[in-house]
Amino acid sequence: MNKQELIDYLYDINCHADLKIEDIADELCENYVTPRISYKKNEIYQEIDIFNNNTKIGEAEVDINNKMLSRLNIYEPYKNKGYGQQIVRALIDAYNIDNLWVNADNDIAIHVYEKCGFVIKKPTMYLMEMSEKDET
């Protein structure tokens, strides 16, 4: 979506009526992230560096054969700025991703993934620790 299309869309939905639409569009276009993806044939996993303009803001890994997002890391200064959804949606489009793993206690990531259409199917990973040995 280019800036003019975004301006037209914002006018159509009439969001942020108290703000100037062109300013919102400038902000969104400036902060929109397009992952830089360099695909190498015959690789099982694709490593992806994520840039906003020329600044690296994170990295991801996709299991190409299983269409799975296997890792996503947005660097600390760029978290909670809306990049997560943009990145996940771009990766879904680029790799046809239809599944992923996420730690059950990672509420922020779960929220982002749910916003992108993923649903929790079942808990299949458990943290296991050695039990204390019986000293009798």
RALINPE-V964637 format. One record per backbone hydrogen bond with DSSP energy under -0.5 kcal/mol. CO is the residue of the C=O (numbers start at 1). NH is the residue of the N-H. E is the energy in kcal/mol with one decimal. If there is no record, write none. Layout:
CO:NH:E + CO:NH:E
This chain:
2:6:-2.2 + 3:7:-2.6 + 4:8:-2.6 + 5:9:-2.3 + 6:10:-2.7 + 7:11:-2.3 + 8:12:-2.2 + 9:13:-2.4 + 10:14:-1.2 + 10:15:-1.0 + 16:19:-2.6 + 19:21:-0.5 + 20:23:-0.6 + 20:24:-1.8 + 21:25:-2.6 + 22:26:-2.4 + 23:27:-2.3 + 24:28:-2.8 + 25:29:-2.8 + 26:30:-2.4 + 27:31:-1.9 + 28:32:-0.8 + 33:35:-0.5 + 35:37:-0.8 + 36:38:-0.5 + 36:49:-0.7 + 37:39:-0.6 + 40:43:-1.1 + 44:64:-2.5 + 44:65:-0.6 + 45:47:-0.6 + 46:62:-2.0 + 48:60:-2.7 + 49:36:-1.1 + 49:51:-0.5 + 50:57:-2.8 + 50:58:-1.3 + 51:34:-0.7 + 51:53:-0.5 + 52:55:-2.1 + 54:56:-0.5 + 55:52:-2.6 + 57:75:-2.8 + 58:50:-2.8 + 59:73:-3.0 + 60:48:-2.9 + 61:70:-1.9 + 61:71:-1.6 + 62:46:-2.8 + 62:64:-1.0 + 63:67:-0.6 + 63:68:-2.0 + 64:67:-0.7 + 67:98:-2.5 + 67:99:-1.1 + 68:63:-3.2 + 68:70:-0.9 + 69:101:-0.9 + 71:61:-2.5 + 73:59:-2.5 + 73:75:-0.5 + 75:78:-2.3 + 76:79:-1.5 + 78:81:-0.7 + 82:86:-1.0 + 83:87:-2.9 + 84:88:-2.8 + 85:89:-2.6 + 86:90:-2.1 + 87:91:-2.5 + 88:92:-2.5 + 89:93:-2.2 + 90:94:-2.4 + 91:95:-2.5 + 92:96:-1.7 + 99:69:-1.9 + 103:106:-2.0 + 105:107:-1.4 + 106:110:-2.5 + 107:111:-2.3 + 108:112:-2.1 + 109:113:-2.9 + 110:114:-2.6 + 111:115:-2.1 + 112:116:-1.2 + 113:118:-2.4 + 114:117:-1.6 + 122:124:-0.6 + 126:128:-0.5
